[in-house]
Amino acid sequence: MPSLNHVFVAAACAVVILASSVASARFRPVRHSIDSEVENAYREFRQKYRPALESDTPEYEHRLALFNQRLKLVQRQNTHPQRTWHAEVNQFADYTRPEFHVLLGHKRSSLQGVSASASAGTSFLQVEAQQGRSEWPSWKGFSKDFSDLFGRPNGQAVPAQPGPRRPSLDWRETLNSSNFVKQQGECGSCWAAAAVGVLEMHAEIATKRSHQLSFMQLVDCVKNPRHCGGTGGCDGANSELAFEYVQQQGLLLAETYGGDINKGEQCKSPSSETREKSLRIEGFQRVETNKLQPFLEALASHGPMVVGVDASRWDPYAGGVFDSCERDAVINHAVVVAGYGHDERLGRDYWLIRNSWGTAWGEHGYIRLQRHATDIGKDGYCGVDRRPQEGVWCEGGTKEVTVCGMCGILADAVYPQQVTFSGL
């Protein structure tokens, strides 16, 4: 029997984003069309990632089909002669589209917990049918309304002050906290993980000390009445709301305020003793929307920032410079931008991004995105986000927004101001 690693290498070590259609709730067997080596590989994959999933069930058959199709797409990506990034099989290899969208901060789907109900027969497929088609977007080549927040100095979009202009910048070289890669689990808490990641780094810049802070406090306690980026907690919010909360309430250490990363809980009020040991900020600052030079200068002068991106196609990324987002990106995920540089071998400029899917994903939890030399038109990779309410924008806001840069990275960037620790 070939090993799992053997099959993964034969499939060019990658997985991606395209699932089989579920046109109806009726299951149709697929095993007869799947190679035995792939089935053996999925059996080992299941033992690692889905030990509770029983074979000979509709859910098993469906996930096996997803796994098989992604292996094929992985091979296509990793054998493409002009590729600048490579993919791999990881924990997302048999995810459905709604399940993966949970990680992007989308409203949680009713597929949460589906593995626990695998014995329920067609329930998994019935849910899939209710969600609509289960395909993922194929890879390329194969009014944002915060008036209440931004109507005051906090968060006003103004140009960054001129800063040092370097050919490359990597905050990992000087910040120990850059290694605190978050794992958001099965919760749409990217907004909280990204905000806390930036706060940890800015706190280290200010105090020369590194501390891990609680992103679960934000998940549990940040209110989102206007449904900005979701409905709150594991159902999504945005970093501006997170920073506003920290400014008003402070943020505790991770060791002081814990929780289950897979679900939000009721907000726990800190005692006066624990509140004395907390981080606070004076405010936060947005960078000019879709402007390259202010973005570069803010990153160099002030430090890492929270940015909104379209991460719909990131799940199989393993390394290299990612260039496979559509120009008309849908901003649906929050991450930390921690630098920029140039890959000599690939001949590509890139942004250095820290994600919140653990260190086993990507380049030790990071991804490099293609960086364009301008922010104008096609050369700046500018497009239109026609579904802004599915991402970080507020419900009832504008219907279309311009987004520039690979995966829309220049559209929304924010960083905290005057970070201080008390009692530490």
Salt bridges, closest charged atoms under 4 A:
GLU39 OE2 - ARG31 NH1 3.14
GLU39 OE2 - ARG43 NH2 3.95
ASP56 OD1 - ARG31 NH2 3.52
GLU59 OE2 - ARG63 NE 2.73
GLU61 OE2 - ARG31 NE 2.57
ASP94 OD2 - ARG50 NE 2.79
GLU99 OE2 - ARG63 NH2 2.76
GLU128 OE2 - HIS62 NE2 3.05
GLU135 OE2 - ARG133 NH2 2.07
ASP145 OD2 - ARG226 NH2 3.35
ASP148 OD2 - ARG226 NE 3.98
ASP170 OD2 - ARG172 NH2 2.87
GLU200 OE2 - LYS182 NZ 2.78
ASP220 OD2 - LYS268 NZ 3.67
ASP235 OD1 - ARG108 NE 3.94
GLU240 OE2 - LYS144 NZ 3.83
GLU244 OE2 - ARG152 NH2 2.27
GLU265 OE1 - LYS268 NZ 3.41
GLU297 OE2 - ARG165 NH2 3.27
ASP323 OD2 - ARG348 NH1 3.37
GLU326 OE2 - ARG313 NH2 3.28
ASP328 OD2 - ARG386 NH1 3.26
ASP343 OD2 - ARG368 NH1 2.85
GLU344 OE1 - HIS342 NE2 3.95
ASP349 OD1 - HIS342 ND1 2.66
ASP349 OD1 - ARG371 NH2 3.88
GLU363 OE2 - ARG368 NH2 3.06
GLU390 OE1 - ARG387 NH1 3.27
GLU395 OE1 - HIS227 ND1 3.30
GLU400 OE2 - ARG386 NE 3.71
ASP412 OD1 - LYS144 NZ 2.12
ASP412 OD1 - ARG286 NH2 3.53
